Amino acid sequence: MESSQTSIGFFVRPTTHDVMDEPTVYVDPSGDIKLLVQAGEDQKTFVVSSKALCLASPVWRAMLDSKSRFKEASPSTGEVFLEDDDSEALWILLNIAHFRFLEVPQSLEYDQLLRVSILCDKYDIVTLVRPWLPKWIRGLKHLSCCAGYEEWLFIAWVFGDTSTFERIAYGLVLEIKVPLCGSYLTASGSLPTENLPPGTLGQWRIEIYPFQRFFWS
């Protein structure tokens, strides 16, 4: 547990792991919406404010509309089902949306930043995290040059880091082996293709494969 000092003494603030161990997390104790998160075996319920969600994200606003056509949403029951969302990344974003800034981590691990970027893209909330991005990225930027961290391409694309995106993309174009079928290969092994900017693989196949095929033959 983390202790913090105030003018009236000490209080104990739960850590991320303490909070995420609970099946139900009250981001807003007076919240009117439950977000039901299911990612594999991980099940979590977040009690939140619909007003905060609507202000933070146009996607959330559309989901919570009374005439919503999103299959995940059921505004009449006060529940929204979010499949495959990472609960820890979502918790970070919900804290920001609800002005719970003391609960927002000042630094992230690489995997955490990747999962946050996925949700920022999915829910169109990049502007929400702008104040924290410099600190989050500062300690991880060096990894964008390392083998095995090719998904930095997606992180840079989501957050508008043009120079990093272009450097990684150029390096991959020179290094990657584009097959007619099967896995895309880099020096570190198979390239994770799940989290890449839209259209990237198709463009590589069109532009790179014919040249590599000629060269290999």
C-alpha positions, -999 to +999 in steps of 0.1 A: +000+000+000+011+036-007+011+062+021+006+098+015+009+127+039-017+154+043-023+183+067-043+160+089-018+131+090-014+100+069-038+081+048-033+049+028-040+050-009-046+017-026-021+007-053-031-003-088-027-040-079-048-036-048-076-020-068-074-044-097-077-074-074-113-063-066-140-077-089-159-044-088-140-011-090-159+021-080-144+048-102-174+069-092-191+057-060-223+075-073-219+062-108-250+053-129-233+030-154-215-004-150-188-013-175-186-051-177-151-060-189-143-095-201-108-102-215-102-139-215-106-151-179-103-116-166-137-102-155-141-068-140-169-044-133-163-006-133-189+017-117-186+050-136-204+082-144-221+082-178-217+120-179-179+117-175-177+090-203-198+111-227-176+141-222-144+121-226-151+100-257-174+104-287-175+065-290-186+062-254-212+089-260-226+070-289-226+038-270-246+054-242-271+071-264-307+058-258-309+049-295-275+032-295-269+005-321-238-007-304-243-044-295-222-038-263-245-012-249-277-016-230-284+019-216-318+009-203-302-016-178-273+007-170-247-018-182-222-018-210-203-049-220-167-043-232-152-074-246-114-078-249-106-045-233-076-046-210-090-038-175-058-022-162-055+001-192-091+010-190-088+018-153-061+043-160-082+060-187-113+060-165-094+077-137-084+105-161-119+108-174-133+111-138-106+136-127-090+111-103-055+123-112-039+110-081-047+075-092-030+079-126+005+064-128+033+087-137+052+060-156+041+029-175+057-004-186+060-010-224+031-034-224+009-010-204+016+018-228+007-005-257-026-015-241-034+021-233-027+031-269-050+004-282-079+017-261-071+054-270-074+044-306-106+023-301-124+050-281-109+081-298-095+095-265-059+104-274-065+140-263-075+127-229-040+114-221-020+142-237-008+156-204+007+123-193+022+112-226+056+129-222+063+111-189+049+078-201+070+078-233+102+093-219+113+062-201+103+038-229+113+057-261+147+039-263+128+006-268+115+018-301+150+011-315+151-025-301+142-058-318+111-073-303+094-039-298+080-034-333+046-026-320+060+008-311+050+015-346+013+014-335+020+035-303+037+062-324+009+061-350-018+065-323-001+093-304+011+112-335+048+107-330+057+111-367+094+109-364+094+077-344+067+062-367+087+070-398+120+056-383+104+023-373+085+019-405+116+026-426+136+001-406+109-026-409+106-020-447+144-028-450+143-057-426+110-075-428+104-105-450+069-104-465+056-139-473+029-148-498+013-165-468+023-172-432+041-150-407+059-117-414+095-122-402+120-098-386+154-103-371+138-110-337+113-135-351+077-133-362+063-098-363+032-093-341+005-083-366-024-077-343-015-042-332-003-024-363-017+007-380-046-001-404-036-011-439+001-016-430+004-053-438-016-049-471+007-020-482+038-040-474+025-070-493+018-048-524+050-028-523+077-051-508+068-087-517+073-084-555+109-071-549+117-096-523+104-124-544+126-113-573+156-110-551+151-144-533+146-161-567 
